């Protein structure tokens, strides 16, 4: 399996593990989180789609390092996994700090 794909999956598992086993903020159970994340995904698709479009890419990927699956707008699915990890980890740290 390509390195970029493996790291993307590991990042999601690590962040979900941090929430479920350590922080326990309840973030995943809040409708506010899922609504906010849907808004983030909308804009991620617009920006990432423009950056990675195959017709004129600004950002390119080594085909040996990622799965090759692109959806939608030619966006590598790994970008969504890393994006989820980054956004959720920031929100988890914010929630954790807020409740201390």
C-alpha positions as CSV (number, residue, x, y, z in Angstrom):
1,X,0.0,0.0,0.0
2,X,1.3,3.5,-0.9
3,X,3.0,5.5,1.9
4,X,0.8,8.5,1.6
5,X,-2.4,6.4,1.9
6,X,-1.1,4.5,4.9
7,X,-0.1,7.6,6.7
8,X,-3.5,9.2,6.0
9,X,-5.4,6.2,7.4
10,X,-3.1,6.1,10.4
11,X,-3.6,9.8,11.1
12,X,-7.4,9.3,11.2
13,X,-7.1,6.3,13.5
14,X,-4.8,8.1,15.8
15,X,-7.0,11.2,16.1
16,X,-10.1,9.1,16.6
17,X,-8.2,7.1,19.2
18,X,-7.1,10.3,21.0
19,X,-10.8,11.3,21.3
20,X,-12.2,8.0,22.3
21,X,-9.5,6.8,24.6
22,X,-7.9,9.9,26.1
23,X,-9.7,13.3,25.6
24,X,-13.3,12.1,25.7
25,X,-14.7,15.5,24.8
26,X,-17.8,14.0,23.2
27,X,-17.1,16.1,20.0
28,X,-18.3,13.3,17.7
29,X,-21.7,13.3,19.3
30,X,-22.4,17.0,18.8
31,X,-24.5,18.1,15.8
32,X,-22.6,21.4,15.8
33,X,-19.4,19.5,15.0
34,X,-20.9,17.6,12.0
35,X,-22.5,20.8,10.6
36,X,-19.3,22.7,10.9
37,X,-17.4,19.8,9.3
38,X,-19.8,19.7,6.4
39,X,-19.2,23.4,5.8
40,X,-15.4,22.8,6.0
41,X,-15.8,19.9,3.5
42,X,-17.6,22.1,1.0
43,X,-14.8,24.7,0.9
44,X,-12.2,22.0,1.0
45,X,-13.7,20.5,-2.2
46,X,-13.6,23.9,-3.9
47,X,-10.0,24.8,-2.9
48,X,-8.5,21.3,-3.1
49,X,-10.3,20.6,-6.4
50,X,-8.8,23.7,-7.9
51,X,-5.3,22.9,-6.6
52,X,-5.3,19.2,-7.7
53,X,-7.3,19.3,-11.0
54,X,-5.7,17.0,-13.5
55,X,-6.2,19.5,-16.3
56,X,-3.8,22.1,-14.8
57,X,-2.6,20.9,-11.4
58,X,-0.9,23.3,-9.0
59,X,-0.1,20.4,-6.6
60,X,1.0,17.1,-8.0
61,X,1.4,13.7,-6.3
62,X,3.8,10.9,-6.9
63,X,1.5,8.2,-8.3
64,X,3.5,5.5,-6.4
65,X,2.8,7.2,-3.1
66,X,-1.0,7.4,-3.0
67,X,-4.0,5.2,-3.9
68,X,-4.8,7.0,-7.2
69,X,-8.4,7.3,-6.1
70,X,-9.6,10.8,-6.8
71,X,-13.1,12.1,-5.9
72,X,-14.6,14.7,-6.5
73,X,-12.9,17.2,-8.9
74,X,-9.7,15.0,-9.1
75,X,-9.1,15.4,-5.3
76,X,-7.0,12.5,-3.9
77,X,-9.1,10.8,-1.2
78,X,-6.1,10.9,1.1
79,X,-6.4,14.7,1.3
80,X,-9.8,14.3,2.9
81,X,-8.3,11.9,5.5
82,X,-5.5,14.2,6.4
83,X,-7.8,17.2,6.4
84,X,-10.2,15.4,8.8
85,X,-7.2,14.5,11.1
86,X,-5.9,18.1,11.2
87,X,-9.3,19.7,11.7
88,X,-10.5,17.3,14.3
89,X,-7.2,17.3,16.3
90,X,-7.4,21.1,16.5
91,X,-11.0,21.0,17.6
92,X,-10.3,18.3,20.2
93,X,-7.4,20.3,21.7
94,X,-9.6,23.4,21.7
95,X,-12.5,21.5,23.5
96,X,-10.1,19.9,25.9
97,X,-8.5,23.2,26.8
98,X,-12.0,24.9,27.1
99,X,-13.1,22.3,29.7
100,X,-10.0,22.3,31.9
